[in-house]
Amino acid sequence: MEKKSSDIVIGFASRNPLVINRFNEIVQTEIGRKIQIWDSSKFSLIKWIENIDVLLWDIDSASSNDIDIVIKYLKDKSDIDVIVLSQSATRSAKQTSQVLMAGSRVLLLIPSAEEDRGLWSRFVLDLKREISLIQTQRNLQMIEQLTLKPKKKESIPEITTQPIDLIVIGVSTGGPKALTTIMSSFPHKLGVPILCVQHMPPGFTQSLAEGLNRSSQFTVVEAQDNQVVSPDIFYLAPGGKHLTVIKHQDGNRYNNTLRMRLVDDPPVNNCKPAVDRLFESVSRYYDGRVLAVILTGMGTDGLAGVKALKAKNAYCITQDQISCTVYGMPRAVDQAGLSDEQVSLGEMGQRIQALVRKI
């Protein structure tokens, strides 16, 4: 297939005839652009996706071989954006976590074939937003490749902070891959706890925590309500609940240990869990030195939380633009002048360790 460099070719892959029919009936007519439909009876998946820039992938209907193919393709290629589509976590949470950690861009919930047109139309709006963002990013990348001069490597700021007692992380689009990269560089122990909000729907974060735990030496778990925060554990906020903290009461007094609370309040910044809810609760109840990390993601969730933490003398690092899947959340913090350092994803894990250990 021949295409112009500025075009993006979008393909939809599913093995479910009912979903394919519904996709053709609604998405193709409302999306406003042509989407190629994979014909599994004519083309192998590996050959077909070689001509696709953006893959919309119904993972619920995928075979184990399909999953292996896409994971290998993501690891070998950097020129494809995969949007994972799933109806619910009960069908494919483990497989979804695997492909997200391998580098898929984002997970979107797709209605079942039996759902009404209204739900499908709302899905189309989410899809349009993601595709528009991908097109914009690819256009900007082309312009940058043509106009930007090689950038000098900036010197790493000398570490002058007090020792870190707690790490908090906020991340969204492209997060599972970013977290995998960072966590794989961590040793078994850092001496501090890590609290993380990754924007994901309910039901998928448990599998993501298990996948991160398998791929790193550091202990990773999904956060539980009323659990005491302990050093050397990475706590991942569950999808569909806000992760917050309160002071832990030891006998008749409160100490500087934290206890996690999962809150079923409305979304904040259209997110649940929200980074701001976690960061603001830490700023309110924790007296130790905090390292705030804002990674790739769309929107501005985390900005208000970083402001609150900086008022309590926290140190903040953000992922740099070139290594972000979406430079939204870090950009908001950078433009507000709240980031102490901008760090590439490849160096983020080592930089966090250096700040914690004050090497």
Residue pairs with C-beta under 8 A, 6 or more apart in sequence:
1 9
1 51
3 9
3 51
5 142
6 138
6 139
6 142
7 53
8 53
8 54
8 131
8 134
8 135
8 138
9 36
9 51
9 52
9 53
9 54
10 33
10 34
10 35
10 36
10 52
10 53
10 54
10 56
10 131
11 35
11 36
11 37
11 38
11 48
11 49
11 51
11 52
11 54
11 55
11 56
12 20
12 23
12 27
12 35
12 36
12 37
12 38
12 56
12 57
12 58
13 38
13 45
13 48
13 49
13 55
13 56
13 57
13 58
13 62
13 66
14 20
14 23
14 38
14 57
14 58
14 61
15 40
15 58
15 61
15 62
15 63
15 66
16 58
16 60
16 61
16 113
18 113
19 58
19 61
19 110
19 112
19 113
20 37
21 113
22 111
22 113
22 120
23 37
24 37
26 117
26 120
26 121
26 124
27 35
27 120
27 123
27 124
27 127
28 34
28 35
30 121
30 124
31 124
31 127
31 128
31 131
32 128
33 131
35 56
36 52
38 45
38 48
45 66
45 69
45 70
46 69
46 73
49 55
49 69
49 70
49 73
49 80
52 80
53 79
53 80
53 81
53 134
53 138
54 80
54 81
54 82
54 83
54 131
54 134
55 70
55 80
55 81
55 82
55 83
56 83
56 85
56 127
57 70
57 82
57 83
57 84
57 85
57 99
57 104
58 85
58 86
58 110
59 67
59 84
59 85
59 86
59 92
59 95
59 96
59 99
60 85
60 86
60 87
60 91
60 92
62 70
62 92
62 95
67 95
67 98
67 99
70 82
70 99
70 102
70 104
71 98
71 99
71 102
73 80
74 80
74 82
74 99
74 102
74 103
74 104
75 102
75 103
81 105
81 134
82 99
82 103
82 104
82 105
83 104
83 105
83 106
83 107
83 108
83 127
83 130
84 96
84 99
84 100
84 104
84 106
84 107
84 108
85 107
85 108
85 109
85 110
86 92
86 96
86 107
86 109
86 110
87 109
87 110
87 111
87 112
88 109
88 203
89 96
89 201
89 202
89 203
89 204
89 207
90 203
93 203
93 204
93 206
93 207
94 207
94 210
94 211
96 107
96 204
96 207
97 176
97 204
97 207
97 208
97 210
97 211
98 211
100 107
100 175
100 176
100 177
100 208
101 176
101 177
101 179
101 180
101 208
101 211
101 212
101 215
102 177
103 177
104 176
104 177
105 130
105 134
105 173
105 174
105 325
106 130
106 173
106 174
107 200
107 201
107 204
108 123
108 126
108 127
108 130
109 123
109 201
110 123
111 119
111 120
111 123
133 298
133 326
137 326
156 341
156 351
157 340
157 341
159 354
159 355
159 358
159 359
161 289
161 315
161 355
161 358
162 289
163 289
163 356
163 358
164 192
164 289
164 290
164 291
164 315
164 355
164 356
164 358
165 192
165 288
165 289
165 290
166 192
166 193
166 194
166 195
166 229
166 258
166 282
166 286
166 288
166 289
166 290
166 291
167 190
167 192
167 193
167 194
167 195
167 290
167 291
167 293
167 352
167 356
168 194
168 195
168 196
168 278
168 279
168 282
168 290
168 291
168 292
168 293
168 309
169 179
169 194
169 195
169 196
169 197
169 292
169 293
169 294
169 295
170 196
170 197
170 275
170 278
170 279
170 292
170 293
170 294
170 295
170 297
170 301
170 302
170 305
170 329
171 178
171 179
171 196
171 197
171 198
171 199
171 275
171 294
171 295
171 296
171 297
171 329
172 198
172 199
172 271
172 296
172 297
172 298
172 299
172 301
172 326
172 328
172 329
173 199
173 296
173 297
173 298
173 325
173 326
173 328
174 295
174 296
174 297
174 324
174 325
174 326
175 198
175 199
175 295
175 296
175 297
176 198
176 208
176 211
177 325
178 295
178 296
178 319
178 325
178 345
178 348
179 196
179 198
179 212
179 295
180 211
180 212
180 215
180 216
181 345
181 346
181 348
181 349
182 345
182 348
182 349
182 352
183 212
183 215
183 216
183 218
183 220
183 234
183 349
184 215
184 216
184 349
185 349
185 350
185 353
186 216
186 217
186 218
186 349
186 352
186 353
187 217
187 218
187 353
188 217
188 218
188 232
189 218
189 231
189 232
190 218
190 231
190 232
190 353
190 356
190 357
191 231
191 232
191 356
191 357
192 231
192 232
192 356
193 229
193 230
193 231
193 232
193 233
193 234
193 235
193 258
194 218
194 233
194 234
194 235
195 223
195 229
195 235
195 237
195 243
195 245
195 260
195 278
195 282
196 234
196 235
196 236
196 237
197 237
197 243
197 273
197 274
197 275
197 277
197 278
198 205
198 208
198 236
198 237
199 271
199 273
199 297
199 301
200 208
200 239
201 239
201 240
202 238
202 239
202 240
202 241
203 239
203 240
204 239
205 222
205 236
205 237
205 238
205 239
206 222
206 238
208 236
209 220
209 221
209 222
209 236
210 220
212 220
212 234
212 236
213 219
213 220
213 221
218 232
218 234
219 232
219 233
219 234
220 233
220 234
220 236
221 233
221 234
221 235
221 236
222 235
222 236
222 238
223 235
223 236
223 237
223 238
223 243
223 260
223 262
224 260
224 262
225 260
225 261
225 262
226 259
226 260
226 261
227 235
227 259
227 260
228 248
228 257
228 258
228 259
228 260
229 235
229 245
229 248
229 257
229 258
229 259
229 260
235 243
235 260
237 243
237 273
237 278
238 262
238 273
239 272
239 273
240 264
240 272
240 273
241 262
241 263
241 264
241 272
241 273
242 262
242 263
242 264
242 265
242 268
242 272
242 273
242 274
242 277
242 278
243 260
243 261
243 262
243 263
243 273
243 277
243 278
244 260
244 261
244 262
244 263
244 277
244 278
244 281
245 258
245 259
245 260
245 261
245 278
245 281
245 282
245 285
245 286
246 258
246 259
246 261
246 281
246 285
247 254
247 255
247 256
247 257
247 258
247 259
247 285
248 254
248 255
248 257
248 258
248 259
249 259
250 257
256 286
256 287
256 288
258 282
258 285
258 286
263 277
265 272
265 277
266 272
267 274
268 274
268 276
268 277
268 301
269 275
269 276
269 299
269 300
269 301
270 299
271 299
271 301
274 301
275 294
275 301
275 302
275 305
275 329
276 301
276 302
276 303
276 304
276 305
277 305
278 305
279 292
279 302
279 304
279 305
279 306
279 308
279 309
280 304
280 305
280 308
282 290
282 305
282 309
283 290
283 305
283 308
283 309
283 311
283 312
283 314
284 308
286 312
289 313
289 314
289 315
290 309
290 312
290 314
290 315
291 314
291 315
291 316
291 317
291 352
291 355
291 356
292 305
292 306
292 309
292 310
292 314
292 315
292 316
292 317
293 316
293 317
293 318
293 348
293 352
294 302
294 306
294 316
294 317
294 318
294 319
294 329
294 330
294 333
294 339
295 318
295 319
295 324
295 329
295 330
295 345
295 348
296 319
296 323
296 324
296 325
296 326
296 327
296 329
296 330
296 345
297 326
297 328
297 329
297 330
298 326
298 328
298 329
299 328
299 329
299 332
300 328
300 329
300 332
301 329
302 329
302 332
302 333
303 329
303 332
303 333
303 336
303 338
306 314
306 316
306 333
306 336
306 338
307 336
307 338
309 316
310 316
310 338
315 340
315 355
316 333
316 338
316 339
316 340
316 341
317 339
317 340
317 341
317 342
317 343
317 348
317 351
317 352
317 355
318 330
318 333
318 334
318 339
318 341
318 342
318 343
319 330
319 342
319 343
319 344
319 345
319 348
320 330
320 342
320 343
320 344
320 345
321 327
321 330
321 331
321 342
322 344
323 344
323 345
323 346
324 330
324 345
330 339
330 342
333 339
334 342
341 351
343 351
353 359
